[in-house]
Amino acid sequence: MRSSIGRQLSCLVVVACTLATSTAAGPARGAQTAAAPASVTVPAGVTAGVAVFDRQTGAFTEQLNIDMQFRSASVVKLLIALDFLWLRGPDYAVPSADRTRLDAMLRGSDDAAASYFWAGNGYEQVINRMVPRLGLRNTAPPPAAQRGYWGYTAITAGDVVRVYRYLLDSAPPAVRQFIMDDLRQSTRCAADSYDQNFGIPSVFARPRAVKQGWSGFGDAPMTCTGGSATRVTAAGVDLVREALHTTGTVGSDDRAIVVVLTLHPDGTPYAKAYNALTGIARSLAVPGGTRLPGTAFGTWGSGVRVRSAPNSGAAPLGVVPAGTEVLVSCQKLGEEVVVSPYRNPWWAYLPQFGGYMTNIYISSPDNRLPNVPDC
């Protein structure tokens, strides 16, 4: 969630843009093979709250700062949706217009929809009702001076696990199906054109369900709209540092609940936070999760399209968020792409997108990527 005067924007993106025409590559970066991790790895300068809960055994496999408060950004939309549905039993009929808003809010992290429900249902009273209902321990509404900013709600990794456990184990079946079906259909491109496939979606294959959040990135890092974030300080929860969160479930029957909440040094570019959070998610022991295949590489340039085949005429499937890492599972000869002074006929297959990206924009010194097999 990005904060600005008179409106709130929160989660992330991808849109179709033309092939980038940058002429200088960033420094070459060594590939990193995704391997089964041993423990949580948090980059220097990053503050993280991490929880992985195995629903099959009823035990945590990862815990780090699980009671530390973070501003929620769009993760609070889970509570906004639950509050709206709470008193609509036993049939949980939802008016068509509200269903459209809820779908947009949960799948594409639509901020206007969240603000509609937040204001209509009493602002901080949404949180004041949901805390006792779900037995949350460290969740609190926004500071009084920012009551309109739902993304300033204080949450913890432990409480987010409790929210998902309620959804999966205690909620009425109609409520569970409504919300979890939307989270399973989370879109790569969010309503405000930010890429929200960091963290869980960049590490784990389906089945998965996710609700993401971000706040404070004023560098317009993606390929569409951007803007400056208004940063304010308040007691109790950090409203200054850039926040990026990934939450959801992984594996068959939603076996593992995964929550990673992060704060980054003030001024951190979005791409750097994206990579850092995804790296933390990659380091976790997640029972039942199937990792996406491939080797991680850095990228450069902006507006770089991923296509259905290794040529520039193939259908575009998405855009690589500028400066973020990608997983490459194999590479294939295709159309030679020329971006002066570079020429390269090799294309990388990205399992995160299900398509091909020209190797020109991958941070590696040679046309062909090292230790990556042919497709």
C-alpha positions, 0 to 999 in steps of 0.5 A: 500500500502506498500512502498519499494525500486523499487516497491510498494505494497498496500492492503491486503490478505488471502491464504490457510495455514495449521492449526496453531500449536501455543501452547500458547493462547493470553489473553482471551478477552471479546466478544463485540456484534455488535450494532447500533452505536450512533456516530463515535468511534475512538481509542486512538492514531488513527487519522481518517477522516470519512464521510458517505453520504446518497445518498437518502437524499443528506446529511452526517450522519457522518463527522469527519476531512473530509478535513484532508489529508492522503496518499492514499495507494491503494484508488488512484487506483479509480482515476487511473482507471477514468483517463484511461477511461476518453477519451475512449468514447463514447463506452469506448472500452478497449483493452483486456490486459488493461481490465485485468489490470484494473480488477486486480487493482480494485478487487485485488488491483494489484500494478503492474497494478497500476504502469503500468497505473501511469507511462504510463499516466504521473505519477502526471499528472493523479492527476493533470487531475482528480482534476479539472475534479471531482472538488476535493478540497484537493487531491494532487499528491505525493511529487516531490521526490516520483513521482513514488509512486502513494500511496503517493497521498494526499486524504481526506474523503470529496474528496473520497466521491466526487469521488464516487458521480461522479461515481454514479451520473455523470459518463457515464454509461459504466464507472460507470458499469465498475468500480462499477462492479469491486468494487463489486467483490473485493476479500478477498485475494489481489494480494499480498496476504494480507487480504483486508476485514477489515472495510466495508466488516467486518461490512456490508453484501452485497450489497456493493462495496469497495476499500481498502488501506494500507501502512507502515506495515512491520511486514508481518502480513498475511499468505503469502509474506511480507517485510519491508516498506521504510518510508520517510517524506515529507511536507503536508501529513504523510508518516510515520505512518501506514495507513489503509483505507476502502472506498466504498458503502453500501446498495441497489442502493449504498445508502450510501457512506462510507469512513474511512481513518486512521493513526496509531502510528508508529510501530502499528501491522497490526492486531491491525490497522485492528481491530481498523479500523473495530471498527470505521466502526462498530460505524458508522450510515450507512443508508441502510446498513445491518450489518453482524450478530454476536458477535466480538471475538479476535483470536490468532495463525496464519494460522488458516483456515476457513472451509465449515463444522466443521471438518478439512477435509472440504474444506478450504474457507480462513484464519483468518488474524493473531490476528484479530477480527472475528464475530461469529453468532453461534457455532456447535459441530464438530470434536474435534481439539487437539492443545496441551495442548488444546482440543475442539470439538466446531466450530464457524460460521463466517459470514464474511467467510461463514464457520467454525473456530475451537473455540481453536483459539478464545480468550475465556476461555471456549470451548463453547463461551459465549452468542453465540447460537448453529447453 
